[in-house]
């Protein structure tokens, strides 16, 4: 428990000046007795009153001091388990207060004020600024902040995630805004910059190394647990929170970034420069701008690239939404190339589709031509499926369709008629009827039907009963309720009265 300095001063005064006992101080100041004992122990002053009675933990104090000397951050619960295994049977609460008094305090460290040359160094980092709700999606609002160490010129750009592509887009935005590049950029140990670190051995993110090589600057990570080395960007992020983002209203991300640009060149640039209070940040940046490295003529391409497996439906899933592709490319692996505004889907070097990027969740972004082509293909497929089923039931139907096509007949109508005959007469009889019609050189469903009826007549079989009768035939068998004739008698009576 952390207590205020004035309360700690009261405890020490009442104990040493007024000679109050620990219980009295605890009762009067409404503080736990162990807290009072801890404050007195940490003060390092001699204890007043009768000598303190021997505690159960006293025999284990040399062992505890030795462990804390080697491992200053070892927890009290772990130390308790260690001394318990060695025979200690005291209470945990009292043991924790003893550890709090005996734990060595870290020495206060002094820091040199770091100064840099103009155009030499910049520092960058991410800042989290809550979430944005876009439709059904809840996306993090991340601020990319880069600050020049000499002039303290700030660049601010908001994104909807902290992916590597947006990290590099933030760099490009800063380089463009400043019309130059610093020679060194300091990074915290974030995954976009450092993949692995063991002591002085550092494994950089290869994408960042390639990017830095393209723009000829040195990426340099700060030391672990050394926030003072990138204090300029930390203070810049705090400055963004207090001076820009607090109580800020905006329509969308583009509106927020437009306001951020105006703020960076306005209020943030007109403040006094911390390195030289006689100048503003804008004036210091004017001196520094000419010393920045020039940008190369060819900008580094920054695109989100993702390999996507297309399922049986012609949609590519990317960033919580589905984008259509031509139906001819289902069951394939395609490549999605995306920037903040557009999503492009390619197959090798062939561009298949270009969609506006959607930041909602569960949406289907469609190109109407893709859907229309699929509908046409499905209709043709239904026709082909009917032909395939007919060929499986009656192989001779293929020959009949070929001959009918040579005569310019409508194959769809012929296929539908033959399927109806198959349902009425069966596959075997249909095959025989088609062969009879082909033998007579009459490739038409009517010839097949006549052959089937003639074969049943020769065998003395009744004609088959149609299970699916036309509507006008089924209407003949409906029950009709006769109308009552009493109304006619009433009409006749009215006619006599009028005459």
C-alpha positions, 0 to 999 in steps of 0.5 A, spaced: 500 500 500 502 506 498 501 512 503 501 520 502 508 523 504 504 527 509 501 521 512 508 518 513 511 524 516 505 524 521 506 517 523 514 518 524 512 525 528 507 521 533 512 515 534 518 519 535 516 526 538 510 524 541 512 517 543 505 514 541 505 506 540 504 503 533 497 501 535 495 508 538 497 511 531 494 506 527 487 507 531 488 515 531 490 515 523 486 510 521 492 506 518 493 498 518 498 497 524 503 493 519 503 499 514 505 503 520 510 498 522 513 498 515 513 506 515 517 506 521 522 500 518 523 504 512 525 510 515 531 507 518 531 510 525 532 507 532 526 504 535 524 507 541 520 503 547 522 496 550 526 492 546 522 488 540 520 481 542 524 476 538 520 474 531 519 467 528 522 470 522 529 472 525 533 466 524 531 466 517 533 473 516 540 472 513 537 467 508 532 472 506 537 478 505 542 474 501 536 472 496 534 479 496 541 481 495 541 476 489 534 477 486 531 484 488 525 483 485 523 476 488 516 476 490 514 475 497 510 469 496 516 466 493 520 467 499 515 465 503 514 458 500 522 458 500 523 459 508 516 455 509 520 449 506 526 450 511 521 450 517 518 457 518 511 457 520 509 464 521 503 468 518 504 470 511 501 477 512 507 479 517 512 476 513 510 480 507 511 486 512 518 484 513 520 483 506 517 490 504 522 493 510 528 489 508 527 489 500 533 493 497 531 500 494 533 501 487 538 507 486 536 513 483 539 514 476 541 520 473 540 522 466 544 526 461 540 531 457 540 528 450 542 533 444 542 532 437 544 535 430 539 538 425 536 533 421 540 528 424 534 524 428 527 523 428 523 518 433 516 515 432 511 510 435 504 508 435 499 511 440 492 508 441 486 512 441 480 508 443 476 505 437 471 507 432 465 503 430 464 502 422 457 499 421 458 492 425 466 493 425 469 495 431 476 498 429 482 500 433 484 508 432 491 508 432 496 514 431 502 514 428 507 519 431 514 522 428 517 527 431 524 531 429 529 531 435 532 537 433 526 542 432 520 538 435 516 538 428 511 533 429 507 529 424 501 525 426 497 520 422 491 516 424 490 509 422 485 503 423 490 498 425 498 498 427 500 493 421 506 494 418 503 497 411 500 502 415 507 503 419 510 504 413 505 509 410 506 513 416 513 514 414 512 516 407 507 521 410 512 524 414 517 524 409 513 527 404 510 532 409 517 534 411 520 534 404 526 530 407 528 524 411 532 524 417 539 520 418 537 516 424 530 514 426 529 511 433 524 505 434 521 502 441 522 495 441 515 494 437 514 488 432 514 492 426 521 494 427 525 489 432 523 481 431 527 478 436 532 481 441 537 478 446 542 483 449 545 487 444 543 482 439 538 484 435 534 481 429 530 487 425 524 486 421 526 485 414 521 489 411 523 495 415 530 494 413 528 494 406 524 500 407 530 503 410 535 501 405 531 504 400 530 511 403 538 511 406 536 512 413 539 508 419 533 504 423 536 504 431 532 501 436 532 504 443 535 500 449 530 496 453 527 499 459 530 506 457 524 510 455 528 516 456 532 515 449 525 516 446 522 521 450 521 526 445 516 522 441 513 520 448 512 527 450 509 528 443 504 523 444 502 526 450 501 532 447 497 530 441 492 527 447 492 533 451 492 538 445 489 535 439 485 529 441 481 531 447 474 533 446 475 533 438 469 531 434 470 528 427 466 525 421 470 520 419 478 518 418 479 522 413 476 528 416 480 526 423 487 526 418 485 533 415 484 536 422 491 533 424 495 536 418 492 543 420 494 542 427 501 540 426 502 546 421 498 550 426 498 550 433 503 544 434 508 548 429 507 555 433 509 553 440 516 554 443 521 550 441 524 546 447 531 546 445 531 554 444 525 558 447 527 564 443 524 560 437 518 557 435 518 549 432 516 552 425 522 557 425 527 551 428 524 546 423 525 551 417 533 551 419 533 543 419 529 542 413 535 544 408 539 538 412 534 533 411 536 527 406 533 528 399 527 523 398 529 518 392 525 519 385 521 512 386 517 511 392 517 505 396 511 501 394 506 499 400 501 495 399 497 489 403 499 483 400 495 477 402 494 470 398 486 468 398 483 461 397 477 462 393 472 457 395 466 455 391 462 461 391 466 467 387 468 471 393 475 473 396 475 474 404 479 480 406 479 484 412 472 482 415 469 483 408 468 479 401 469 481 395 467 478 388 471 475 383 470 472 376 466 465 377 471 462 372 476 463 378 473 459 384 477 453 387 483 457 386 488 461 390 489 469 388 492 475 391 489 481 394 493 487 393 490 493 398 491 500 399 487 504 404 482 506 399 482 500 394 482 492 394 485 489 387 485 482 386 490 479 381 491 472 378 499 472 377 500 478 373 492 479 371 488 484 374 481 480 375 477 486 380 478 492 383 473 494 389 473 500 393 475 498 400 470 497 406 472 497 413 465 495 415 464 487 417 461 482 414 459 486 407 459 483 400 462 488 395 460 486 388 461 488 381 454 487 378 458 484 371 461 478 376 454 476 378 450 477 372 456 472 368 455 467 374 447 467 373 448 466 365 453 460 367 448 457 372 442 457 367 447 454 362 449 449 367 442 447 368 441 446 361 447 441 361 445 438 367 439 436 364 442 433 358 447 429 362 441 426 366 438 424 359 444 421 356 445 417 362 438 414 362 437 413 355 444 414 351 441 414 344 438 421 346 445 424 344 444 421 337 437 424 337 439 431 339 445 431 334 440 430 328 435 435 331 441 440 331 443 439 324 435 440 322 435 447 326 431 444 332 430 447 339 434 443 343 432 445 350 424 444 348 427 437 345 430 435 352 425 437 356 420 433 352 424 427 352 425 428 360 417 428 361 417 422 357 422 418 361 418 420 367 412 417 364 414 411 360 421 409 364 428 409 362 428 403 358 422 404 354 424 411 352 431 408 349 427 403 345 422 409 343 428 413 341 432 408 337 425 407 333 424 414 331 432 414 329 430 408 325 425 412 321 429 418 321 425 422 325 429 426 331 423 429 334 420 428 341 413 427 337 416 421 334 419 418 340 412 419 343 408 415 338 413 409 338 412 409 345 404 409 345 405 404 339 409 399 343 404 399 349 398 398 344 402 392 341 403 389 348 396 391 350 398 395 356 394 401 358 397 408 357 401 411 363 397 415 367 400 422 368 402 424 375 403 431 373 397 434 369 396 441 367 392 446 371 386 446 366 386 438 366 386 438 374 381 444 374 376 439 371 376 434 377 375 440 382 368 439 386 363 445 385 358 447 390 351 448 386 348 454 387 341 455 391 335 456 386 331 460 391 334 466 389 331 465 382 324 464 385 325 471 389 327 474 383 321 471 379 316 474 385 319 481 385 318 481 377 310 479 378 309 485 383 312 490 378 308 488 373 
